[in-house]
Amino acid sequence: MGAIMPAVRLDRVCKRFGNHLAVDDLTLEVPVGSVYGFIGPNGSGKTTTLRMILHILLPDSGRIEVLGDSRTAIVRDKIGYLPEERGLYKKMTVRRLLRYYGELKGASRRQVDNTIDRWIDQIELRPWLDAKVEALSKGMSQKVQFIAAVVSRPPLVILDEPFSGLDPVNQNLLEEEIRRVSTNGATVIFSTHVMQHAERLCEKLLLLAKGRRKFEGTLDEARAQLPARLSVVARQSLAPVDGVEGCEPVGTAADGWQEWDVRLKPGGNPSDLLQACTERAIPLRRFDERRASLHDVFLQLVGPAEARP
């Protein structure tokens, strides 16, 4: 059995706008059926890359394959898209608009109506189904546009900043629906500059800064980019122990115990440190690993200079 073809593959893709290099020698693969996140600051090249995948923009160099075809315009009807700049036909009713988007991608009226019925209830828009789009709030309009992106049941869904403008309740609702789309077999690519959404949703991540790839991999692989940190309560500093890069006091506990922020050397293993403390007879009251957040990794890999567009 041959290797499974990725849903999207970019090979050394570049895109310029005048003197500005928006995407710089970008290579990546999006696994079929995954939720894949594009993260990075504003101006990092996320939207430009998504538009090249959609054949809205053409790369200056490099190769793009989408659903196994390098002729990306050919597979466009198999892609659902929610753009960063929202755009709906305001005089249409929600039902008519969703039918239009579904049939535009080749789905039958019956298929579209069945899908609309399911999504409208899941996203809590049933009372607005026959209202004109212009009567909807910004948040409701965004939920309608999400349904428009998935109503034809495309195998690839691309969402550009889908959480922008949604309140926390509706952000959580949209996260659940993205998971549902993925569970039903679609590949989902979404861009965001909010690390928490990517942390909760993504099986694989691409970190971009100024058009360059800074990291691609899983969340655990991203966290592994930073040295492990520990919160330890002990009677003495762990600085002399092998594998410790730094040990700073952060608080005083009762009865002579001290809380320490311990930073391990690159590649250091907390289990090895715990064993070393045992061998040295260093008494410990608490020994907790602090897992790096995606935000921590972002700051480390991008830095303040490259985070600015």
N, C-alpha and C positions, 0 to 999 in steps of 0.2 A: 504494500500500500504506500503511495507517495505521500509526501509531506502536504499538510493542509495549507492551501493558499491563503495568505492574509487578506483581510477585508480591504485594507488600504496599504499600499507600499509607496514610499518616496525614496528616490535614490539620487542624492547629491543635487537637490533642487535649489535653485537660486531665483530671486525675483528682485528687480530694481524698479524704483520710481525716480527717474532722473538720477541724481547723485546719491540717493538714499538706497542702501542695500537693506531691503525689508526682510528677506529670508536668505540666509547665508549657508549654502552647502548642506542642506538639511536631508538627513536620511532617517527613516523610521519605518516600523511595521506595526499595524494595528491588527491584533489577532481576531479572527472571526468569533462573534458571540460575546466579545468582551465589552466592558465599559472603560473607555480610554479617555483620559483627561489631558487637555492642553492647558497648562498653567503658566503664568508669567505676568509681569507687570503690563500696564497699558503700553502699547507701542512695541510689544515684543515680537510681533509677527504672527500671532495666533489667528486673527481673522484673515489675514492675507493667505496663510497656509490653507485654511478651510476653504476659502474661495477658489484656490487652485485645485483642490480636491474635487470641488463641484464644477470645475471648468468655467467658472465665472471669470476668473483670471487665468492666463496662461503663463507657465514658468518661462524664464529667459533661458534656463538650461536645466538639465536633469530630466528624470523620468518619473511619471506618476502612474500607478496602476490602481484601479478601483474595481473591486469585485472581480478581479482577475483579468481586467481589460484595460489596456493603455489608452484606448479611445474613450476617455472619460465622458464625453458627451453622449456616447451610446448608452451608458448605464444610468444616466441622470434620472430616468423615471423610477429607478430602484432606490432612490435616495430621498429621504425626508429631511427637510431643512427648516430650522428656525433661525432667521438671521438676527444679527445684533441690532440692526435698525429695523424695528418692527414695522410691518406694513400690511394692513388688512383693508378690504373694501368696505368702507364705513356704512354705505347705504344698503348693503346686503344683510339679510338676517343670518344669524349664526348657523342655522340648519342649511340654508342655501350656500353659504360660504364653504362649509365643510364638505358638502356634496361636490361643489365645484373643484376643490383641491383634490378630493379623492378620485373623481372621474378624470381629472386632468392627468393623473398618474396611471390611468388605465384600469382602475377598479370599476366594477359594475355598480349600478345604483343600489342593488340589493345588498352587495357587500359593504358599500359605504354606509348605508342606513343602519345595518347591524352593528358596524363598528362605532358609528356615532352614538347609538343608544348605549353601548357599553361605556364609552369614554365619558359621555356627558354625566352619567351617574357617578362614575369614579371621581371625576374632578368637580362634581357638585355644581353643574351649570344647567340642570334640567329646567329651572324656571325661566332661563334666558334663551332657550333654544330658538324661539321664534321672534326674539327681539333683534332690532338692528344693531350692528356692531358699534355704531356711534353712541348707543345708549349704555355701553359697558364701561366699567371702571378700567383703569390701566391694568390692574391685576387680573381682572376677568378677561380682558382682551389678550393678555399674555397666555392665559390658560387655553383660550380658543386657538391661538396660534400654535401652541404645542400640539393640540389635537390635530390641527391641520397638517402638521409635520408627520404624524404617525397614522393618519386615518386610512391611508392606502396600504398599510401594513408593509412598509418597505424593509428590506433586509439590512439597510444601513441608514441610521438616523444621525444627523449632524446638528448640534444645538450650540449656537454661539451666544455665550453669556445668558443662559436660560433663566437664571435666578434674579437677574437685574430687575429691580422695581417691585419684587414680591415681598410681602411681609413674612415674618418667620413661620407662621402657620402654613402659608401657601408654599414657602420654600420646602418645608418638610413634606407636604403633599406631592410636590413635583418630584422630589427625590424618590418617593415611593413609586411614582409612575414610571420614572426612568428605570428603576429596578425591574418593574413589571415588563416593560418593553424588552429589556435584556433577557429576562427569564423566558419570554416567549420566542426567543431565538434571534432577535436583531442585534447587530453590532451598533453600539452607541458611542459617538465621539462628542464630547462637549468641552467648550473652553470656559475658563473662569480665572479670575484673579483672587478669588476667595478660597483659601486653602482648605477650610473645613469641609466644603462640598466635595472637593477632590478626595480628601481623606476618607470620607464616609462612603463614597460611591465607586472609586476607580480601582480596577484590577491592575491597571498599568498607567503610567504617567509620563508625559513629556514636559520638561521644564525648558522654556524658551526665554532668552534675554537678548534684546537687540538683534533678533533674527537668528541667533545661534542656539544650537542645542547644548544645554548645560547638563541635562540628565535625562535618561529614559530608562524606565524599569518599574518594578513594583514599589509599593509603599515601604515595605521592609527594606528593600534595597536602597531606597532613598534615605531612610533613617540610618542605615549603615554608613552613609557618607560622613556622619559626625561621630566623634568619639563618644563612647558610652558615658553617662553621668549617673551618679548614685547619690542618694540621700542616706547618710549613715549617722547613727548615734553611737558614739564610742567615747572612751575616757581619754583617748590620745589621738593625735593626728595620724592619718594613714599615709602621709607623704613619703615616708621612707620605704614603704612596701613596694616590691617590684610590680611594675605595670601601671603605677599611679603617675599621671601627668601633673595633677595639681590637687590640692586639698585645702579648702577654705572654710573657716568657721562661719556658720550662718545663724546660730542660735544656741542658747545655753539651756540644757535640761536640768532637772533636779539632781541633787546628790552627786555633783561633780561630773555628770555626763554632758557631753558636748555634741551638738549637731554639726555635721560637716557636709559640704558640697564637694564630692569627689569626682574628678575627671580622669578617666582612664586614657592611656596612650592609644594611638590609632591601632585598631585590631585587638585591643585588650578585651578580655572576657571577664564579666563580673564573677562567674563561678571560680575562676582562678584566683581572683582577689579574695574571695571569701575563704578559700582553702588556705591562702597565704596568711590571712589573719588568724585562722585556727592554729596553724603551725607556729605562729609567733606568740600565741596565747594572748592576743589582743581581744579584750572583752567587747562585745557588741550588744547593743540593745535593739537596734533597728538597722536593716540593710535592704534598701529599696532601690530598684533601678528606675531611673527617670527616662522614659522613652522620648526621644526627640520628636517633636511635632513636625509636620510638613512645613509649617511656617518657619521653624528653626532651620530646616534644611534650605528653604528658599533664601533666607537671609544669608546663610553661609555660602551658598553657591552663586547667588546673584550679586549680593552686596549692594550698598546704597548707590554707587555710581551707575551701575548697569540697570538698576531698578528704575532709573529716571528715563522716560522716553526721549 
